[in-house]
């Protein structure tokens, strides 16, 4: 029986025009066909797949049908989508997805033919067809209709990504789902999740807590921990963070949801440095040697690579996630950056652990560090990938000549560490996206000629959001504060890793990005107000929750101290106000960008909220609106 995926959708007619569709990233090739007319969605239009469609194409078609309906129809016209399978063939007004295998073509490429009678997307793989739907989605979201013509489109680079540090700073699962959605919209095919790490300036714990923290071993006893590990672990439950973590089933579901949008989750557990949570589990494996010019407190986050038990311990943690299908993707990131111990031990570990990941049928990826950690011990490049993140730690020419496949994630151009101070550039509050748009490509590195690289080894490029400002120095930026940066930066990197060239000025590109923010729920935080009629019982001694969501809880009586408060990113915040007992009041929460406050019976009370841990550093209090 022929299968056809139906999405009942409606849209008003649009004025015909035949300019090249403005999408991000830009189309590689476009030919106008004004005579074909303009495609507009009409009631009864459908998303159609052939009767012999493979499960992957069916999955992508379902995703597309859901997306195209949500922003364009449900809110605008009140029509509700219905998805069914039918034996009907394609008809005028339909959007058709099909796959024509061709090993000679770029496997993410697609062709798109559009006209008043419909749109046909044809690709050598289901993923290529899905990228074609991103083009349709963006054009129709502008409300103009799709101009008559034909596009031939393909990515310049096979790996196009975004790395997000949720190891140091906790984020709700809903945020990770939102990141996958943004990546998919711009044809970025990798979401690299940095799932474990620790506070980057560990010596400050000795300054903040001079009586309690005098040695590296003392940091392991600090609560809340100076490290983060965001995954549920069966063998070592104490490894997992207590504030926010993701269960194995949640992470599997996240990975599957991302895959349905063409996005591969690349999970990272950082070893043998940045490993404080692992050292907490096995303090006997803490590195005991010299750290050179670094502070001795760094040893708290470094594993002892001379100990024969270290490699099996680390392998057992990774194996649990690989063997149980928590990490189903091909690439597993093993970290390996900023280890200050012995070079030969490091190289031996890196080589042995890469071989272990390969033995599990996976591809290891590492932060390139072999130029800095020089030595006699060979590190086999076969099947191993590298992020080039620092010219001081890894020379890209050396890496490709040695046979490593590389990703350009160079810190001075592609790193940000959000602080809220508005600075741009490497390690700043945001990327200098105009510079990236005008200048960056994955084969560009400082003082390096692209022709010196083995370009066949350059996989592509990515940008990275590092949340170094966490723990002792977390200013309180939350996901809603960060999403506008993320959307803009993802769009820019997508343009530079997919398209061959820019054909329009940056200001026009940026205007389109900003116009897409609402579609992606990535606009600047919007003000909101929620009011509650509350009477705290005379004998009450328990917390009273008023509203709850994945990101936010509102409390009339906080579990911390009985005052009015809220939970955000796993931490409790309280106002300097406790509701009267036995008296009905109207408690109102107000929030806008960087600010949250309360009123009781129309009068502002409680002052600025105070964070439960490290309150002195918190200065931004944006709060995601919960369901009432």
Residue pairs with C-beta under 8 A, 6 or more apart in sequence:
1 51
1 87
2 50
2 51
2 87
2 88
2 89
3 49
3 50
3 51
3 53
3 58
3 85
3 86
3 87
4 46
4 48
4 49
4 51
4 85
4 86
4 87
4 88
4 89
4 90
5 46
5 47
5 48
5 49
5 58
5 61
5 62
5 65
5 83
5 85
6 46
6 47
6 48
6 65
6 82
6 83
6 84
6 85
6 86
7 45
7 46
7 47
7 65
7 66
7 68
7 69
7 81
7 82
7 83
8 43
8 44
8 45
8 46
8 79
8 80
8 81
8 82
9 41
9 43
9 45
9 68
9 69
9 72
9 73
9 79
9 81
10 41
10 42
10 43
10 73
10 77
10 79
11 40
11 41
11 42
11 72
11 73
11 76
11 77
11 140
11 143
12 40
13 40
13 42
13 145
14 38
14 40
14 143
14 144
14 145
15 38
15 144
15 145
16 34
16 37
16 38
16 145
16 147
17 38
17 144
17 145
17 147
18 32
18 33
18 34
18 38
18 147
18 148
18 149
19 32
19 147
20 27
20 30
20 32
20 147
20 149
21 27
21 30
21 135
21 138
21 139
21 146
21 147
21 151
22 139
22 142
22 504
22 512
23 134
23 135
23 138
23 139
24 138
24 186
24 491
24 494
24 495
24 509
24 512
24 513
24 516
25 186
25 187
25 494
25 495
25 497
25 498
25 499
26 495
26 498
26 499
26 501
26 502
26 503
26 504
27 135
27 151
27 153
27 499
28 151
28 152
28 153
28 154
28 499
28 500
29 151
29 152
29 153
30 149
30 150
30 151
31 149
31 150
31 151
32 147
32 148
32 149
33 115
33 148
33 149
33 150
34 147
34 148
35 148
36 114
36 115
36 116
36 117
36 148
36 149
37 115
37 116
37 117
37 148
38 115
38 116
38 144
38 145
38 146
38 147
38 148
39 114
39 115
39 116
39 117
39 118
39 119
39 145
39 146
39 148
40 116
40 145
40 146
41 68
41 72
41 73
41 140
42 93
43 79
44 93
45 93
45 94
45 95
46 90
46 91
46 93
46 94
46 95
47 61
47 64
47 65
47 68
47 94
47 95
47 97
48 90
48 94
48 95
48 96
48 97
49 57
49 58
49 61
49 96
49 97
49 98
50 98
53 61
53 97
53 98
53 99
54 99
54 126
56 126
56 127
57 97
57 98
57 99
57 126
57 129
59 126
59 260
60 97
60 126
60 127
60 129
60 130
60 133
60 260
60 262
61 97
62 83
62 260
63 130
63 260
63 261
64 95
64 97
64 130
64 133
64 136
64 137
65 81
65 83
66 81
66 83
67 133
67 137
68 95
68 133
68 136
68 137
68 140
69 79
69 81
70 81
71 141
71 519
72 140
72 141
72 143
73 79
73 81
74 80
74 81
90 96
90 118
91 118
92 117
92 118
93 117
93 118
94 118
94 119
95 118
95 119
95 120
95 121
95 133
95 136
96 118
96 119
96 120
96 121
97 121
97 129
97 132
97 133
98 120
98 121
98 122
98 123
98 129
99 122
99 123
99 124
99 125
99 126
99 128
99 129
100 122
100 123
100 124
101 124
101 125
102 124
103 124
105 124
105 154
106 124
106 128
106 154
106 155
107 124
107 125
107 127
107 128
108 125
108 127
108 128
108 131
108 154
108 155
108 158
108 189
109 123
109 124
109 128
109 152
109 153
109 154
109 155
110 121
110 122
110 123
110 128
110 129
110 131
110 132
110 151
110 153
110 154
111 121
111 122
111 123
111 132
111 150
111 151
111 152
111 153
112 119
112 120
112 121
112 122
112 132
112 135
112 136
112 150
112 151
112 153
113 119
113 120
113 122
113 149
113 150
114 146
114 147
114 148
114 149
114 150
114 151
115 148
116 148
119 136
119 146
121 129
121 132
121 133
121 136
122 129
123 129
123 131
123 132
127 189
127 262
130 261
130 262
131 153
131 155
131 187
131 262
132 153
134 184
134 185
134 186
134 187
135 151
135 153
136 146
137 185
138 185
138 516
139 145
139 146
140 146
141 516
141 519
142 515
155 187
155 497
155 498
156 497
156 498
156 499
156 500
157 442
157 458
157 459
157 460
157 461
157 497
157 498
158 459
158 460
159 189
159 190
159 407
159 459
159 460
159 461
159 462
159 497
160 187
160 188
160 189
160 190
160 460
160 461
160 462
160 493
160 494
160 497
160 498
161 183
161 188
161 189
161 190
161 191
161 192
161 266
161 407
161 460
161 461
161 462
161 493
162 179
162 183
162 188
162 190
162 191
162 192
162 462
162 463
162 464
162 465
162 486
162 489
162 490
162 493
163 192
163 193
163 194
163 268
163 387
163 409
163 462
163 463
163 464
163 465
164 176
164 179
164 191
164 192
164 193
164 194
164 464
164 465
164 486
165 194
165 197
165 464
165 465
165 466
165 467
165 468
166 175
166 176
166 193
166 194
166 195
166 228
166 230
166 467
167 194
167 195
167 196
167 197
167 228
167 229
167 230
167 268
167 270
167 274
168 197
168 198
168 199
168 200
168 228
168 466
168 467
168 468
168 470
168 471
169 228
169 467
169 469
169 470
169 474
169 569
170 228
170 230
170 241
170 243
170 244
170 569
170 570
171 244
171 479
171 569
172 244
172 479
172 550
172 551
172 569
173 246
173 250
173 254
173 550
174 549
174 550
174 551
175 479
175 551
176 191
176 193
176 246
176 254
177 254
177 257
178 479
178 483
178 520
178 521
178 522
179 191
179 486
180 191
180 254
180 257
180 258
180 261
180 263
180 265
181 261
181 520
182 188
182 483
182 486
182 487
182 490
182 520
182 522
183 189
183 190
183 191
183 258
183 261
183 263
183 490
184 258
184 261
184 262
184 263
185 516
185 519
185 520
186 490
186 491
186 494
186 495
187 262
187 494
187 498
188 263
188 490
188 493
188 494
188 497
189 262
189 263
189 264
190 263
190 264
190 266
190 331
190 462
191 258
191 263
191 264
191 265
191 266
192 266
192 268
192 333
192 462
192 464
193 265
193 266
193 267
193 268
194 268
194 270
194 333
194 466
195 229
195 230
195 231
195 267
195 268
195 269
196 227
196 228
196 229
196 230
196 231
196 268
196 269
196 270
196 274
196 275
196 277
196 278
197 227
197 228
197 270
197 274
198 226
198 227
198 228
198 274
198 275
198 276
198 277
198 300
198 301
199 205
199 226
199 227
199 276
199 470
199 471
199 472
200 468
201 472
201 473
202 216
202 219
202 226
202 276
202 295
202 297
202 298
202 300
202 301
203 295
203 297
203 298
204 472
204 473
205 213
205 218
205 219
205 222
205 226
205 297
205 472
206 213
206 214
206 297
208 472
209 222
212 218
212 221
212 222
213 219
213 222
215 296
215 297
216 286
216 296
216 297
216 298
216 299
216 300
217 283
217 286
217 300
219 226
219 276
219 297
219 300
220 276
220 279
220 280
220 283
220 286
220 300
224 242
224 243
224 613
225 241
225 242
225 276
225 277
225 280
226 276
226 300
226 471
227 275
227 276
227 277
227 280
227 301
228 241
228 277
228 470
229 239
229 240
229 241
229 245
229 269
229 277
229 278
230 240
230 241
230 244
230 245
230 246
231 240
231 245
231 246
231 248
231 251
231 269
231 321
231 326
232 240
232 245
232 246
232 247
232 248
233 239
233 240
233 317
233 320
234 248
234 320
235 316
235 317
235 320
236 281
236 317
238 280
238 281
239 277
239 278
239 280
239 281
239 317
241 277
243 569
243 570
243 571
244 569
244 570
246 254
248 321
248 324
248 326
251 267
251 326
252 325
252 326
252 328
254 265
255 265
255 326
255 327
255 328
255 329
258 264
258 265
259 265
264 329
264 330
264 331
265 329
266 329
266 331
266 332
266 333
266 365
267 321
267 326
267 327
267 329
267 332
267 333
268 332
268 333
268 334
268 335
269 317
269 318
269 333
269 334
269 335
270 334
270 335
270 336
270 337
271 278
271 303
271 314
271 334
271 335
271 336
271 353
272 287
272 302
272 303
272 305
272 310
272 314
272 335
272 336
272 339
272 341
272 346
272 349
273 298
273 301
273 302
273 303
273 335
273 336
273 337
273 338
273 339
273 340
274 301
274 335
274 337
274 338
275 301
275 302
275 303
275 335
276 300
276 301
278 285
278 303
278 313
278 314
278 317
279 285
279 286
279 300
279 301
279 302
279 303
282 309
282 313
284 307
284 309
285 303
285 304
285 307
285 309
285 310
285 313
286 299
286 300
286 302
286 303
286 304
287 299
287 302
287 303
287 304
287 305
287 341
288 299
288 304
289 304
289 306
289 341
289 342
290 341
291 298
291 299
291 302
291 340
291 341
292 340
294 340
298 340
302 339
302 340
302 341
303 310
303 314
304 310
304 341
305 311
305 341
305 342
305 345
305 346
305 348
305 349
306 342
306 345
310 349
311 349
311 352
311 353
311 356
314 353
315 353
315 356
318 327
318 332
318 334
318 356
318 357
318 360
319 360
320 326
321 327
322 332
322 360
322 362
323 360
327 362
330 362
330 363
331 362
331 363
331 364
331 365
331 385
332 357
332 360
332 362
332 363
332 364
332 365
333 364
333 365
333 366
334 353
334 354
334 357
334 364
334 365
334 366
335 366
335 367
336 346
336 350
336 366
336 367
336 369
337 366
337 367
337 369
337 389
337 393
338 369
338 393
339 346
339 369
339 373
343 373
343 374
343 375
344 375
344 376
344 377
346 369
346 373
346 375
347 370
347 373
347 375
347 377
347 378
347 379
348 377
350 366
350 369
350 370
350 379
351 377
351 378
351 379
351 380
353 364
354 364
354 366
354 379
354 380
354 383
354 384
355 380
357 363
357 364
358 364
358 383
358 384
363 383
363 384
363 385
364 383
364 384
364 385
365 384
365 385
365 386
365 387
365 407
366 384
366 385
366 386
366 387
367 386
367 387
367 389
367 393
367 394
368 386
368 387
368 388
368 389
368 390
368 393
368 394
368 396
368 399
368 404
368 406
369 393
369 394
370 379
370 394
370 398
370 399
370 402
371 392
371 393
371 394
371 395
371 398
371 399
372 390
372 392
372 393
372 394
373 393
381 402
381 403
381 404
382 403
384 404
384 405
385 404
385 405
385 406
385 407
385 459
386 394
386 399
386 404
386 405
386 406
386 407
387 406
387 407
387 409
387 462
388 394
388 396
388 399
388 406
388 407
388 408
388 409
388 410
388 445
389 409
389 410
389 411
389 415
389 464
390 410
390 411
391 410
391 445
391 446
391 447
396 406
396 408
396 445
396 448
396 453
397 448
397 452
397 453
399 406
399 457
400 406
400 453
400 454
400 457
400 458
401 454
403 457
404 457
405 457
405 458
405 459
406 457
406 458
406 459
407 442
407 459
407 460
407 461
407 462
408 414
408 442
408 443
408 444
408 445
408 458
408 460
408 461
408 462
409 415
409 461
409 462
409 463
409 464
410 445
410 446
411 426
411 427
411 464
412 425
412 426
412 446
413 426
413 432
413 435
413 436
413 440
414 426
414 431
414 436
414 440
414 461
414 462
414 463
414 464
414 493
415 426
415 427
415 463
415 464
415 466
416 427
416 428
416 429
416 430
416 431
416 463
416 464
416 465
416 466
416 485
416 489
417 427
417 428
417 429
417 466
417 467
417 468
417 469
418 429
418 430
418 465
418 467
418 469
418 477
418 481
418 482
418 485
419 428
419 429
419 469
419 475
419 477
420 429
420 475
420 477
420 481
420 594
420 619
420 620
421 429
422 429
422 430
423 429
423 430
424 430
424 431
424 432
425 431
425 432
425 435
427 466
430 485
430 488
430 489
431 463
431 485
431 488
431 489
431 492
433 488
433 489
433 492
433 506
433 510
434 506
434 510
436 463
436 492
436 493
436 496
437 492
437 495
437 496
437 502
437 506
437 509
438 502
438 506
440 461
440 496
441 461
441 496
442 458
442 459
442 460
442 461
442 496
442 497
443 450
443 453
443 455
443 458
444 450
445 453
460 497
461 493
461 496
461 497
462 493
463 489
463 490
463 493
465 482
465 485
465 486
465 489
469 475
469 477
471 614
472 614
472 617
473 614
473 617
474 614
474 617
474 618
475 617
475 618
475 619
475 620
476 611
476 617
476 618
476 619
476 620
476 621
477 620
477 622
478 551
478 568
478 569
478 620
478 622
478 623
478 624
479 551
479 569
479 624
480 525
480 622
480 624
481 525
481 593
481 594
481 620
481 622
483 521
483 522
484 517
484 522
484 523
484 524
486 522
487 513
487 516
487 517
487 520
487 522
488 510
488 513
488 514
491 509
491 513
491 516
492 509
492 513
495 502
495 509
502 509
517 523
517 524
524 593
525 591
525 592
525 593
525 594
525 622
526 592
527 590
527 591
527 592
527 593
528 590
528 591
528 592
528 625
529 588
529 589
529 590
529 591
530 546
530 547
530 554
530 588
530 589
530 625
530 626
530 628
531 586
531 587
531 588
531 589
532 546
532 547
532 554
532 556
532 586
532 587
532 588
532 628
533 584
533 585
533 586
534 544
534 546
534 556
534 579
534 584
534 585
534 586
534 587
535 582
535 583
535 584
535 585
536 544
536 556
536 557
536 579
536 580
536 581
536 582
536 583
537 581
537 582
538 581
538 582
540 557
540 581
542 557
543 555
543 557
543 558
543 559
544 555
544 556
544 557
545 553
545 554
545 555
545 556
546 554
546 555
546 556
546 587
546 628
547 553
547 554
547 626
547 627
547 628
548 554
548 626
548 627
549 624
549 625
549 626
549 627
551 568
551 569
551 624
551 626
552 566
552 567
552 568
552 623
552 624
552 625
552 626
553 566
553 567
553 626
554 566
554 589
554 626
555 564
555 565
555 566
555 567
556 564
556 579
556 587
557 563
557 564
557 578
557 579
558 564
558 565
558 572
558 574
559 572
560 572
560 574
560 612
561 574
562 578
563 574
563 575
563 576
563 577
563 578
563 606
564 574
564 575
564 577
564 578
564 579
564 587
564 598
564 606
565 572
565 573
565 574
565 575
565 609
566 572
566 573
566 589
566 596
566 609
566 623
567 573
568 623
568 624
571 611
571 612
571 613
572 611
572 612
573 596
573 609
573 610
573 611
573 612
573 621
574 609
574 610
574 612
575 597
575 598
575 605
575 606
575 607
575 609
575 610
576 606
576 607
576 610
577 598
577 600
577 605
577 606
577 607
579 585
579 587
579 600
585 600
585 601
586 600
586 601
586 602
587 598
587 599
587 600
588 598
588 599
588 600
588 602
589 596
589 597
589 598
589 623
590 596
590 597
590 598
590 599
591 597
591 621
591 622
591 623
591 625
592 622
593 622
594 619
594 620
594 621
594 622
595 621
595 622
596 609
596 621
596 622
596 623
597 604
597 606
597 608
598 604
598 605
598 606
599 605
608 621
609 621
610 618
611 618
